[in-house]
Amino acid sequence: VITLAAVALAATTNAEFTFTNSTIQADSVILLTMQDANTTNNAQLACALVSINGSGGDCVISIVNPHSSGASSATASKIHFLVINNS
């Protein structure tokens, strides 16, 4: 589980970060799900895999607040991940 910092992510905004994990290989399949505990503004964050480092070891994850206006999330959300290696 990746626990994010409790920082506001405004509507229609995305943020990217590099996630380092020694089990990630260049041909890994990485499954991600967002556990957004924000209940005050009903912001529902989403996450996606952007890329895997060519030699493995890390990947880039993007988080987005898809609301068109208003709702923002300032909760320390969590990303659950599963790394599946083909080799």
C-alpha positions in Angstrom: 0.0 0.0 0.0 1.3 3.5 -0.9 0.0 6.1 1.5 -0.1 9.6 0.0 0.5 12.9 1.7 -2.6 14.8 2.8 -2.3 17.5 0.2 -5.2 19.1 -1.6 -5.6 18.1 -5.3 -7.9 20.6 -7.0 -10.6 19.8 -9.5 -9.4 18.9 -13.0 -5.8 18.5 -11.7 -3.4 15.6 -11.9 -0.1 14.9 -10.2 2.6 12.4 -11.0 5.2 10.7 -8.8 7.8 8.0 -9.2 7.2 4.8 -7.2 10.3 2.7 -6.5 9.9 -1.0 -5.8 12.5 -3.7 -6.3 10.0 -6.2 -7.6 9.1 -4.1 -10.7 10.6 -5.4 -13.9 10.6 -3.9 -17.3 7.9 -6.3 -18.4 5.8 -6.1 -15.2 2.0 -5.6 -15.2 1.1 -3.3 -12.3 -2.5 -3.1 -11.1 -3.5 0.0 -9.1 -6.6 0.8 -7.1 -7.3 4.1 -5.2 -8.7 4.1 -1.7 -9.8 7.7 -1.3 -11.0 8.3 2.3 -12.2 11.8 1.5 -15.8 12.1 2.7 -16.1 15.9 3.2 -16.1 17.1 -0.4 -17.0 13.9 -2.3 -13.9 14.2 -4.4 -13.2 10.8 -5.9 -9.6 10.5 -7.0 -8.4 8.1 -9.6 -4.9 6.7 -10.4 -3.2 5.2 -13.4 0.2 3.8 -14.4 2.0 6.2 -16.7 5.2 4.3 -17.5 7.7 1.7 -16.2 11.4 2.5 -16.2 13.0 0.6 -19.1 15.2 -1.5 -16.8 12.6 -1.9 -14.1 12.8 -0.9 -10.4 10.4 2.0 -10.6 7.4 3.3 -12.4 5.5 6.6 -12.7 1.9 6.8 -11.3 -0.6 9.6 -12.0 -3.3 10.7 -9.7 -6.2 12.8 -11.0 -9.2 14.6 -9.5 -11.7 14.3 -12.4 -14.3 16.8 -11.0 -15.0 19.7 -13.4 -15.1 22.2 -10.5 -15.4 22.6 -6.8 -14.5 19.3 -5.1 -11.0 18.9 -3.9 -9.3 16.2 -1.9 -6.9 16.9 1.0 -7.0 13.4 2.5 -4.1 11.0 2.8 -5.5 8.5 0.3 -4.0 5.1 -0.3 -3.0 3.3 -3.5 -3.1 -0.4 -3.4 -0.8 -2.1 -5.9 -0.1 -5.6 -7.3 3.0 -6.3 -9.4 2.8 -9.3 -11.7 6.0 -10.3 -13.4 6.1 -12.2 -16.7 9.5 -13.7 -16.1 
